[in-house]
């Protein structure tokens, strides 16, 4: 029985939404379950998927808080395209 944990930063992708929506979560549950069925033959009703949302200030990347890392990454990309 597969047990999959998905960790996401708690922020939205749409204007004015500060979380992953119920519809987006449902799509994640479906998609991961489908991959496990396709690859391992595990039926959907054998697959557990848990989504954990983490506040961005509690997530680090590259030695920095994730929002600062993204800011620097964006600035670096902008500098290379100018």
Backbone as CSV, one residue per row, in Angstrom:
resi,resn,N_x,N_y,N_z,CA_x,CA_y,CA_z,C_x,C_y,C_z
1,UNK,0.844,-1.165,0.000,0.000,0.000,0.000,0.898,1.239,0.000
2,UNK,0.914,2.009,-1.088,1.734,3.219,-1.133,1.175,4.316,-0.229
3,UNK,2.073,5.031,0.407,1.728,6.197,1.207,2.633,7.319,0.725
4,UNK,2.052,8.355,0.143,2.813,9.448,-0.447,2.510,10.729,0.318
5,UNK,3.549,11.438,0.723,3.390,12.741,1.358,3.884,13.806,0.400
6,UNK,3.057,14.803,0.165,3.398,15.925,-0.708,3.482,17.169,0.172
7,UNK,4.626,17.813,0.174,4.775,19.052,0.934,4.821,20.214,-0.039
8,UNK,3.995,21.212,0.239,3.890,22.401,-0.595,3.973,23.631,0.283
9,UNK,4.504,24.703,-0.258,4.420,25.948,0.491,2.978,26.434,0.456
10,UNK,2.553,27.013,1.564,1.178,27.496,1.692,1.083,28.863,1.015
11,UNK,0.815,28.806,-0.277,0.637,30.030,-1.056,-0.153,29.659,-2.296
12,UNK,-0.870,30.578,-2.797,-1.696,30.293,-3.954,-0.998,30.596,-5.258
13,UNK,-1.602,30.125,-6.325,-1.080,30.423,-7.653,-1.975,31.408,-8.385
14,UNK,-3.133,31.724,-7.795,-4.069,32.665,-8.396,-4.132,33.940,-7.565
15,UNK,-4.437,35.040,-8.213,-4.554,36.339,-7.556,-5.522,36.264,-6.374
16,UNK,-5.077,36.719,-5.217,-5.927,36.775,-4.041,-6.129,35.458,-3.310
17,UNK,-5.476,34.384,-3.737,-5.611,33.079,-3.076,-4.280,32.753,-2.420
18,UNK,-4.311,32.518,-1.100,-3.065,32.296,-0.358,-2.885,30.851,0.085
19,UNK,-3.469,29.921,-0.688,-3.363,28.508,-0.337,-3.594,27.673,-1.596
20,UNK,-3.290,26.414,-1.471,-3.606,25.470,-2.546,-5.103,25.195,-2.439
21,UNK,-5.821,25.332,-3.531,-7.275,25.186,-3.484,-7.688,23.719,-3.374
22,UNK,-8.937,23.509,-2.984,-9.473,22.152,-2.890,-9.430,21.455,-4.247
23,UNK,-9.720,22.191,-5.312,-9.673,21.606,-6.661,-8.247,21.204,-7.037
24,UNK,-7.268,22.039,-6.681,-5.871,21.699,-6.969,-5.443,20.469,-6.173
25,UNK,-5.853,20.398,-4.914,-5.530,19.224,-4.096,-6.159,17.965,-4.676
26,UNK,-7.413,18.069,-5.111,-8.079,16.910,-5.712,-7.323,16.436,-6.949
27,UNK,-6.831,17.384,-7.754,-6.061,17.017,-8.949,-4.742,16.341,-8.564
28,UNK,-4.119,16.802,-7.488,-2.878,16.170,-7.008,-3.166,14.742,-6.538
29,UNK,-4.223,14.570,-5.744,-4.590,13.226,-5.279,-4.806,12.290,-6.471
30,UNK,-5.568,12.750,-7.447,-5.880,11.940,-8.623,-4.611,11.627,-9.417
31,UNK,-3.799,12.654,-9.660,-2.605,12.477,-10.479,-1.598,11.519,-9.870
32,UNK,-1.351,11.674,-8.581,-0.389,10.784,-7.922,-0.923,9.358,-7.888
33,UNK,-2.191,9.214,-7.580,-2.786,7.872,-7.570,-2.705,7.228,-8.947
34,UNK,-2.916,8.016,-9.985,-2.859,7.484,-11.350,-1.447,7.053,-11.720
35,UNK,-0.449,7.829,-11.322,0.945,7.463,-11.604,1.276,6.131,-10.937
36,UNK,0.855,5.960,-9.691,1.148,4.703,-8.994,0.401,3.528,-9.606
37,UNK,-0.785,3.776,-10.146,-1.494,2.715,-10.862,-0.764,2.382,-12.157
38,UNK,-0.390,3.405,-12.912,0.272,3.196,-14.206,1.640,2.538,-14.070
39,UNK,2.408,2.959,-13.074,3.788,2.487,-12.947,3.893,1.189,-12.137
40,UNK,3.147,1.118,-11.039,3.292,-0.028,-10.136,2.077,-0.952,-10.106
41,UNK,1.016,-0.556,-10.806,-0.197,-1.364,-10.795,-0.959,-1.303,-9.481
42,UNK,-0.730,-0.255,-8.691,-1.403,-0.114,-7.393,-2.771,0.528,-7.588
43,UNK,-3.832,-0.140,-7.197,-5.169,0.427,-7.351,-5.324,1.719,-6.541
44,UNK,-6.196,2.581,-7.024,-6.420,3.856,-6.331,-6.810,3.654,-4.875
45,UNK,-7.614,2.640,-4.596,-8.073,2.459,-3.215,-7.011,1.825,-2.305
46,UNK,-5.840,1.579,-2.839,-4.706,1.136,-2.027,-3.735,2.279,-1.745
47,UNK,-3.955,3.418,-2.356,-2.984,4.513,-2.314,-3.449,5.625,-1.385
48,UNK,-2.579,5.991,-0.470,-2.821,7.104,0.446,-1.955,8.270,0.005
49,UNK,-2.540,9.458,-0.079,-1.804,10.671,-0.405,-2.152,11.715,0.648
50,UNK,-1.135,12.304,1.251,-1.316,13.343,2.255,-0.622,14.600,1.761
51,UNK,-1.322,15.709,1.822,-0.726,16.995,1.453,-0.472,17.773,2.734
52,UNK,0.758,18.235,2.885,1.130,19.081,4.012,1.506,20.446,3.455
53,UNK,0.811,21.467,3.914,1.147,22.823,3.498,2.035,23.458,4.571
54,UNK,3.094,24.089,4.120,4.087,24.687,4.997,4.130,26.184,4.716
55,UNK,4.124,26.992,5.764,4.259,28.433,5.566,5.587,28.730,4.880
56,UNK,5.597,29.631,3.906,6.846,29.913,3.181,8.008,30.293,4.093
57,UNK,7.720,30.987,5.200,8.825,31.362,6.095,9.398,30.166,6.847
58,UNK,8.732,29.016,6.768,9.231,27.792,7.393,9.916,26.865,6.397
59,UNK,10.198,27.370,5.201,10.796,26.565,4.140,12.067,27.256,3.688
60,UNK,13.160,26.529,3.657,14.430,27.084,3.202,14.912,26.407,1.940
61,UNK,15.685,27.142,1.161,16.214,26.618,-0.104,17.522,27.339,-0.375
62,UNK,18.542,26.618,-0.662,19.823,27.248,-0.976,20.399,28.070,0.158
63,UNK,20.088,27.694,1.399,20.611,28.410,2.558,19.848,29.679,2.893
64,UNK,18.715,29.900,2.237,17.926,31.109,2.446,16.462,30.751,2.662
65,UNK,15.695,31.664,3.291,14.248,31.466,3.273,13.781,31.404,1.818
66,UNK,12.805,30.556,1.519,12.409,30.295,0.137,12.010,31.566,-0.617
67,UNK,11.334,32.500,0.034,10.919,33.720,-0.671,12.125,34.573,-1.068
68,UNK,13.144,34.624,-0.214,14.365,35.359,-0.560,15.120,34.653,-1.675
69,UNK,15.182,33.319,-1.606,15.849,32.559,-2.662,15.190,32.814,-4.007
70,UNK,13.851,32.764,-4.030,13.127,33.004,-5.275,13.382,34.421,-5.802
71,UNK,13.410,35.374,-4.887,13.669,36.766,-5.273,15.036,36.886,-5.941
72,UNK,16.038,36.298,-5.346,17.387,36.347,-5.914,17.472,35.578,-7.227
73,UNK,16.810,34.438,-7.297,16.792,33.653,-8.522,16.145,34.451,-9.654
74,UNK,15.037,35.104,-9.340,14.358,35.924,-10.349,15.234,37.075,-10.825
75,UNK,15.940,37.726,-9.905,16.835,38.828,-10.270,17.979,38.317,-11.143
76,UNK,18.516,37.146,-10.805,19.614,36.578,-11.586,19.140,36.211,-12.991
77,UNK,17.958,35.662,-13.098,17.411,35.312,-14.421,17.137,36.566,-15.243
78,UNK,16.614,37.587,-14.604,16.339,38.834,-15.308,17.624,39.457,-15.819
79,UNK,18.689,39.352,-15.037,19.973,39.930,-15.443,20.559,39.209,-16.648
80,UNK,20.297,37.912,-16.779,20.840,37.157,-17.902,20.028,37.335,-19.170
81,UNK,18.797,37.799,-19.042,17.961,37.998,-20.234,18.001,39.436,-20.743
82,UNK,18.636,40.320,-19.990,18.739,41.735,-20.412,19.819,41.940,-21.431
